[in-house]
Amino acid sequence: MFKWFGHRKPDHPLADPRRAREVLAGLPASDAPRALDEIVEWTDSILRAGGIGLEDRIHLVTLLDEAGQPFHRKLLRDYLAAQRVQRSQEQRLWNAAFGFWKSLTSGYAGCLAEAGEGPRTGARPLLPLAVCRGIRATGQQLKWLQLRYRPIDEDLWSVLSAFYRFALERSLDRRPVDLYPHSPGTTDAGREMVKVLMLWSAAPDALSPVPLEIAERLTAHFSALFEIHRGRRVPGGYAFNLDGHCGPGRLPPSAALKADVILFGAGTAHREMERACRALEEGTVPPEIDLGGFYGPDAVLKVMNHLSLHWAPNPPERKHLRHPVQARLVVVSSLSGLIDSVLGSGSFGVSAGESWMIEDISASGFRATIPETRPDWIRIGALVGIRPEGVEHWGVAVIRRVSRDRQNRAYVGVQTMAHEAAGVRLRPLSDSWKALVRLDAEGYLAALNLRRSELAPGEVVLVAPAGVFSMDQNLEMLEEGRRRRLAPVALMERGEEFEIARFRQVM
């Protein structure tokens, strides 16, 4: 493992093989955040230490990188499972993971900067691996920023560009490497680059943490089919400027091709994605897709459809134009809070809600700034009650995007499900609910009837607690003293605590 050190050992503790083994063996196996913090300290010390040759420096950074991978996998699993724990614990996990990848990015970038000055022969075979791992580390920083809805540092795009430019200028972009020990197959700098760019071309800010993890895994699975070129257009029309400070975007057909622009797209991945979607629709996750954990077919299919939409040759277009507006909005969280507000009961009056400022609005939703201290409940897929100033009734919406800008101002993109909702009571026409939801003394539960103008006569859209909807279960709805029997038509949306479904009236 330590054969790279010659007769003159570098002036660093890890230069001693026995000391290096002791350091790695002494990492706290049961505390992944602390282990990664220690690896960061060692990586930073390698960058500061003098007397280390380039070959030795690359070896040491890759050694610590490999040592940290099991801890990172454990921490990622804990983070994705910890979305409802205390913010302090979530912050600790995030800090450790982001710090780990930031340190590795700096480590590999420092090595390549030194190599750019003219590396000795011994270091040259190590450069393709250093480039690939540097691109991966930068991509992981972007991912962890998005996992916590942090603003994307524009400098990261410049760092990513520098790694890939280094590979292009030395014809290393197609040089195959084994990215990590025991990793299946080989990769190269072009493939690592296109994985990052394709994921960030698929609106990752519209994905909550678990779907984002699934999306990254799916992107990696299909990456061998992606295309990436310099100076040649590809189907899909995505572009990334190696001289820029911003992420990838669609290239208009009429735009001129510049020397420092790389073009990329899904290639033939769409055909394979269609096959995978058919298996998912039949209730099976294709065994060849490594998701890093168990996720149900429905969850994977939803992410697959999201990726397919954004990777299609014809990009999705906004259905409704947005218009700038300045208006204040009162917002309440959770289905129970919204029902209390609609019914005028409980503690969820207007004064108890959050106050948001709408920045722009369309027929289908709006974008708003949110309080500086973002509440824990604000996340993609959360149900909210909305009430504009001067309006008496409550509407219902779902958060679709959460982001921050460079000034750390927080924004949400919200889809309006209905501008007005009415309180109703539901009762099943069988006993199948009793184990799922809490009913009142008369056997009813509280829900909301969404007033939507596009519904056919006799149709209703209901918001109810999760677990209520079933295609096999008819309901009785009581609204303003009127009873109606409803048959299920389709489940429209399901969140952690709620379901939105369409029903039709039956005799």
C-alpha positions in Angstrom: 0.0 0.0 0.0 2.8 2.4 0.8 5.4 1.3 -1.8 5.4 4.8 -3.4 7.7 6.3 -0.8 11.4 6.2 -1.9 14.5 6.4 0.1 13.7 9.9 1.4 10.5 10.0 3.3 8.3 13.1 3.1 8.1 15.2 6.2 4.6 14.0 7.1 3.3 11.5 9.7 1.5 9.4 7.0 4.8 8.9 5.2 5.6 6.2 7.7 3.6 3.1 6.7 3.2 1.9 10.3 1.9 5.3 11.4 -0.5 5.5 8.4 -1.9 2.1 9.3 -2.4 3.2 12.9 -4.2 6.4 11.8 -6.6 4.6 9.5 -7.2 1.8 12.0 -7.9 4.4 14.7 -10.7 6.1 12.9 -13.8 5.9 15.0 -15.8 3.1 13.3 -19.0 3.9 15.2 -19.0 7.7 14.5 -19.0 8.4 10.8 -19.1 12.2 11.1 -16.1 12.3 13.5 -14.2 9.8 11.2 -14.7 12.1 8.2 -13.7 15.1 10.2 -10.4 13.4 11.1 -9.9 12.5 7.4 -10.4 16.1 6.5 -7.8 17.2 9.0 -5.3 14.7 7.5 -6.1 15.7 3.9 -5.6 19.4 4.7 -2.3 18.7 6.5 -1.1 17.0 3.3 -1.8 20.1 1.3 0.0 22.3 3.8 3.0 20.0 4.4 6.3 20.7 2.6 8.7 18.2 1.2 6.1 15.9 -0.4 6.6 15.1 -4.0 3.7 15.2 -6.4 3.5 11.4 -6.8 3.5 10.9 -3.0 0.9 13.7 -2.5 -1.5 12.1 -5.0 -1.1 8.7 -3.4 -1.8 10.2 0.1 -5.0 12.0 -1.1 -6.3 8.9 -2.8 -5.5 6.8 0.3 -7.5 9.1 2.5 -10.3 9.3 -0.1 -10.7 5.5 -0.1 -10.6 5.4 3.7 -13.5 7.8 3.9 -15.8 6.1 1.5 -17.3 3.5 3.9 -17.9 6.3 6.4 -19.5 8.5 3.8 -21.9 5.7 2.7 -22.9 5.2 6.4 -23.4 8.9 6.9 -25.5 9.3 3.7 -27.8 6.5 4.8 -28.2 8.2 8.2 -28.8 11.6 6.6 -31.5 10.4 4.3 -33.2 8.6 7.2 -32.8 11.6 9.5 -35.0 14.2 7.7 -37.3 14.4 10.6 -34.7 14.5 13.4 -33.4 17.5 15.3 -31.8 20.1 13.0 -28.6 20.0 15.1 -28.1 16.3 14.3 -28.9 16.8 10.6 -26.4 19.8 10.5 -23.7 17.6 12.0 -24.1 15.0 9.4 -24.2 17.5 6.6 -21.1 19.4 7.8 -19.1 16.2 7.9 -20.1 15.0 4.5 -19.7 18.4 2.8 -16.4 19.0 4.5 -15.1 15.6 3.4 -15.9 16.3 -0.3 -14.7 19.9 -0.2 -11.4 18.8 1.3 -10.9 16.1 -1.4 -11.8 18.6 -4.1 -9.1 20.9 -2.8 -6.7 18.0 -2.5 -7.0 16.8 -6.1 -7.1 20.4 -7.5 -3.9 21.1 -5.7 -2.2 18.0 -7.1 -3.3 18.9 -10.6 -2.2 22.5 -10.2 1.3 21.2 -9.3 1.1 18.8 -12.2 0.4 21.6 -14.6 3.8 23.0 -13.8 5.4 19.9 -15.3 5.1 16.6 -13.4 7.8 14.1 -13.1 7.3 10.9 -15.0 6.3 8.9 -11.9 3.2 11.1 -11.3 1.8 11.0 -14.9 0.1 7.6 -14.6 -1.8 8.9 -11.6 -3.3 11.9 -13.2 -6.3 10.2 -14.9 -7.5 8.9 -11.6 -6.9 12.2 -9.8 -9.0 14.0 -12.5 -11.9 11.5 -12.3 -11.9 11.7 -8.5 -11.7 15.5 -8.5 -14.7 15.7 -10.8 -16.6 13.3 -8.6 -15.7 15.2 -5.4 -16.9 18.5 -7.0 -20.1 16.8 -8.1 -20.7 15.5 -4.6 -20.3 19.1 -3.2 -23.0 20.2 -5.5 -25.2 17.3 -4.5 -24.8 18.0 -0.7 -25.5 21.7 -1.2 -28.8 20.7 -2.9 -29.7 18.1 -0.2 -29.8 21.0 2.3 -31.3 23.5 -0.2 -28.1 25.6 0.1 -27.1 28.2 -2.6 -24.8 26.7 -5.3 -21.4 28.3 -5.1 -20.7 29.6 -8.6 -17.0 28.9 -8.0 -17.7 25.1 -8.0 -18.6 25.3 -11.7 -15.2 26.9 -12.3 -13.5 24.2 -10.4 -15.4 21.5 -12.3 -14.4 23.2 -15.5 -10.8 23.3 -14.5 -10.7 19.5 -13.8 -12.2 18.7 -17.2 -10.1 21.2 -19.1 -7.0 19.6 -17.5 -8.2 16.3 -18.9 -9.0 17.7 -22.4 -5.7 19.5 -22.8 -3.7 16.3 -22.0 -6.0 13.9 -23.8 -6.9 12.2 -20.6 -10.7 12.5 -20.9 -11.1 9.0 -22.4 -8.4 7.3 -20.4 -10.1 4.4 -18.5 -9.5 4.1 -14.7 -10.9 2.0 -11.9 -12.5 4.8 -9.8 -12.3 3.0 -6.5 -11.2 -0.5 -5.4 -14.1 -3.0 -5.9 -16.0 -0.5 -8.1 -17.8 -2.3 -11.0 -16.3 -1.5 -14.4 -14.1 1.4 -15.4 -14.8 5.1 -16.0 -13.1 8.1 -17.4 -13.1 11.8 -17.0 -15.7 12.3 -19.8 -18.1 9.9 -18.2 -17.6 11.4 -14.7 -18.2 14.9 -16.1 -21.3 14.0 -18.1 -22.8 12.3 -15.0 -22.5 15.6 -13.1 -23.9 17.7 -15.9 -26.8 15.4 -16.8 -28.0 15.3 -13.2 -27.8 19.1 -13.0 -29.7 19.5 -16.2 -32.6 17.6 -14.7 -33.9 20.3 -12.3 -32.5 18.7 -9.1 -34.0 21.6 -7.1 -37.4 20.0 -7.7 -36.3 16.8 -5.9 -36.3 16.2 -2.2 -33.3 14.4 -0.6 -34.4 10.7 -1.2 -35.5 11.3 -4.8 -32.3 13.2 -5.5 -30.2 10.3 -4.3 -32.3 8.0 -6.5 -31.7 10.4 -9.4 -28.0 10.4 -8.9 -27.9 6.6 -8.9 -30.0 6.4 -12.0 -27.8 8.9 -13.7 -24.8 6.8 -12.9 -26.5 3.7 -14.2 -27.3 5.2 -17.6 -24.2 7.3 -18.0 -22.4 4.9 -20.4 -25.1 5.8 -22.9 -24.8 9.6 -22.6 -22.9 11.7 -25.1 -20.4 14.5 -24.4 -18.5 16.4 -27.1 -16.6 19.5 -27.7 -17.7 21.4 -30.8 -20.4 19.0 -32.0 -24.1 19.3 -31.2 -25.9 16.3 -29.7 -29.6 15.5 -29.4 -31.0 17.3 -26.4 -29.0 20.4 -26.9 -27.4 20.8 -23.5 -24.3 22.9 -23.1 -21.7 23.8 -20.5 -19.2 26.7 -20.8 -15.8 25.8 -19.5 -15.0 29.5 -19.1 -18.2 30.3 -17.3 -19.4 30.5 -13.7 -22.8 28.9 -14.1 -24.2 25.4 -14.5 -25.3 23.7 -17.7 -28.3 24.8 -19.8 -30.1 24.2 -23.0 -28.3 25.5 -26.1 -30.7 27.3 -28.6 -30.5 25.7 -32.1 -29.5 29.0 -33.6 -26.7 29.6 -31.1 -23.1 29.6 -32.4 -20.7 27.0 -31.0 -17.8 28.4 -29.1 -14.5 26.8 -28.6 -14.9 26.4 -24.8 -18.4 25.0 -24.9 -19.0 21.3 -24.4 -22.2 19.7 -25.7 -23.9 16.8 -24.1 -27.1 14.9 -23.9 -28.9 11.6 -23.0 -27.8 9.8 -26.2 -29.4 6.4 -26.4 -30.3 6.3 -22.7 -34.0 7.0 -23.4 -34.5 3.6 -25.0 -33.1 1.8 -21.9 -35.0 4.1 -19.6 -38.3 3.1 -21.4 -37.5 -0.6 -20.8 -36.8 0.1 -17.1 -40.0 2.1 -16.8 -42.0 -0.8 -18.1 -40.5 -3.1 -15.4 -41.2 -0.5 -12.7 -44.8 -0.1 -13.8 -45.1 -3.9 -13.4 -43.8 -3.5 -9.8 -40.2 -4.6 -10.3 -37.0 -2.6 -9.9 -34.5 -3.9 -12.5 -31.9 -5.8 -10.6 -29.0 -4.4 -12.6 -29.8 -0.9 -11.3 -27.7 -0.3 -8.2 -29.7 2.2 -6.0 -27.5 1.8 -3.0 -30.5 0.7 -0.9 -34.1 -0.4 -1.2 -36.6 2.0 -2.8 -40.0 0.9 -4.0 -40.9 0.7 -7.7 -43.3 3.6 -7.4 -40.7 5.9 -5.9 -38.1 4.9 -8.6 -40.6 5.3 -11.4 -41.5 8.8 -10.3 -37.8 9.9 -10.4 -37.3 8.0 -13.7 -40.2 10.0 -15.3 -38.7 13.2 -13.9 -35.3 12.5 -15.5 -36.9 11.4 -18.8 -38.9 14.6 -19.0 -35.8 16.8 -18.6 -33.5 14.7 -20.8 -35.9 14.6 -23.7 -34.8 16.2 -27.0 -37.7 18.7 -26.6 -37.4 20.4 -23.2 -40.5 20.9 -21.0 -42.1 24.3 -21.5 -43.7 26.4 -18.8 -47.5 26.1 -19.4 -48.3 29.4 -17.7 -46.5 32.7 -17.9 -45.3 34.2 -14.7 -45.9 37.8 -13.8 -43.9 39.8 -11.2 -46.0 40.8 -8.2 -45.5 41.9 -4.6 -48.1 40.4 -2.3 -48.0 39.0 1.2 -49.3 35.6 2.0 -50.2 33.8 5.2 -49.2 30.1 5.2 -49.9 27.2 7.6 -48.2 23.9 7.5 -49.6 20.4 7.7 -53.0 19.0 6.8 -54.3 19.2 10.3 -53.2 22.9 10.6 -54.9 23.7 7.3 -58.1 21.9 8.3 -58.2 23.9 11.5 -57.7 27.1 9.6 -60.5 26.3 7.1 -62.9 25.3 9.8 -61.9 28.2 12.0 -61.1 26.0 14.9 -57.9 25.2 16.9 -55.0 27.6 17.2 -54.3 28.1 13.4 -55.7 31.5 13.0 -54.2 34.1 10.6 -51.8 35.3 13.3 -50.4 31.8 13.8 -49.3 31.3 10.2 -46.0 32.0 8.5 -45.8 35.3 6.5 -44.4 34.9 2.9 -43.8 37.5 0.2 -44.9 36.5 -3.3 -42.3 37.5 -5.9 -44.1 36.3 -9.1 -47.2 34.4 -9.9 -48.9 32.4 -12.6 -52.1 30.5 -13.1 -50.5 27.3 -11.6 -48.4 28.6 -8.8 -46.0 31.2 -7.5 -42.5 31.9 -6.2 -42.1 33.4 -2.8 -39.4 34.5 -0.3 -39.7 32.7 3.0 -38.6 33.8 6.5 -34.8 34.0 7.2 -35.0 31.2 9.8 -36.4 28.5 7.6 -38.8 26.2 9.6 -38.0 22.5 9.6 -41.3 21.6 7.8 -40.4 23.5 4.6 -39.3 20.9 2.2 -40.1 19.7 -1.3 -43.5 17.9 -1.4 -44.9 19.5 1.8 -48.6 20.5 1.8 -49.3 24.1 2.8 -52.4 26.2 3.3 -52.3 29.6 1.6 -54.3 32.8 2.2 -53.4 36.0 0.4 -53.9 39.2 2.3 -57.5 40.5 1.9 -58.9 37.1 0.9 -61.2 35.3 3.3 -60.8 31.7 2.2 -57.9 29.3 2.3 -56.2 27.6 -0.7 -54.1 24.5 -0.9 -50.6 24.2 -2.4 -47.6 21.9 -2.5 -44.0 23.0 -2.4 -42.1 22.0 -5.5 -38.8 23.8 -5.2 -36.7 25.1 -2.3 -33.5 27.2 -2.9 -31.3 30.0 -1.6 -29.5 32.7 -3.5 -25.9 34.0 -3.0 -27.2 36.4 -0.4 -28.7 33.4 1.5 -32.3 34.5 0.8 -34.6 31.5 0.8 -37.2 30.9 -1.9 -39.9 28.3 -2.6 -41.6 27.4 -5.8 -45.2 26.4 -5.1 -47.9 24.7 -7.1 -51.4 25.8 -6.3 -53.7 22.8 -6.1 -56.8 25.0 -5.4 -57.5 28.6 -4.6 -60.3 27.6 -2.2 -61.0 24.6 0.0 -64.0 23.6 2.0 -64.0 21.4 5.1 -65.8 18.1 4.8 -66.2 14.9 6.8 -65.6 11.4 5.3 -66.7 8.0 6.3 -65.8 4.7 4.6 -68.5 2.4 3.4 -66.6 -0.5 5.1 -64.5 -0.9 8.2 -61.2 -0.8 6.5 -60.1 2.6 7.8 -60.1 1.9 11.5 -56.5 0.6 11.6 -55.2 3.5 9.4 -56.7 6.8 10.6 -58.3 8.3 13.6 -62.1 8.8 13.3 -64.4 10.9 15.4 -67.2 9.4 17.6 -69.5 9.2 14.6 -67.0 7.4 12.4 -66.0 10.4 10.3 -62.6 12.0 9.6 -62.0 15.6 8.7 -60.8 16.3 5.1 -60.8 19.1 2.5 -62.8 19.5 -0.7 -60.8 21.4 -3.3 -62.8 23.8 -5.4 -61.4 23.2 -8.9 -63.2 24.7 -12.0 -61.9 22.1 -14.5 -63.7 19.1 -12.8 -66.5 17.3 -14.6 -70.0 17.4 -13.1 -70.2 15.1 -10.1 -66.4 15.0 -9.6 -64.6 16.2 -6.5 -60.9 16.4 -5.4 -60.3 15.6 -1.8 -57.3 16.1 0.5 -57.3 13.5 3.3 -54.8 11.9 5.6 -52.3 9.4 4.1 -53.7 5.9 4.0 -57.3 6.9 3.2 -57.4 6.4 -0.6 -58.0 3.0 -2.1 -59.4 2.1 -5.5 -61.5 -0.6 -3.6 -63.1 1.8 -1.1 -66.1 4.0 -1.7 -66.7 6.9 0.7 -69.5 8.9 2.1 -68.9 12.7 2.2 -70.8 15.0 4.5 -70.6 18.7 3.5 -72.8 21.4 4.9 -75.4 18.7 5.9 -75.5 17.1 2.5 -74.4 13.4 2.1 -72.9 12.1 -1.1 -71.5 8.7 -2.0 -68.2 8.9 -3.8 -66.3 6.3 -5.9 -62.5 6.6 -6.3 -61.1 7.7 -9.7 -57.4 8.3 -9.3 -54.8 9.2 -6.8 -53.3 12.5 -7.8 -50.6 13.1 -5.2 -49.3 11.4 -2.1 -47.1 13.0 0.6 -45.8 12.0 4.0 -49.0 13.0 5.7 -51.6 13.5 3.0 -53.2 12.2 -0.2 -54.9 14.2 -2.9 -57.4 12.1 -4.9 -60.2 12.5 -7.4 -63.6 10.9 -6.8 -66.9 10.9 -8.7 -70.4 10.9 -7.2 -72.4 7.6 -7.4 -76.0 6.8 -6.6 
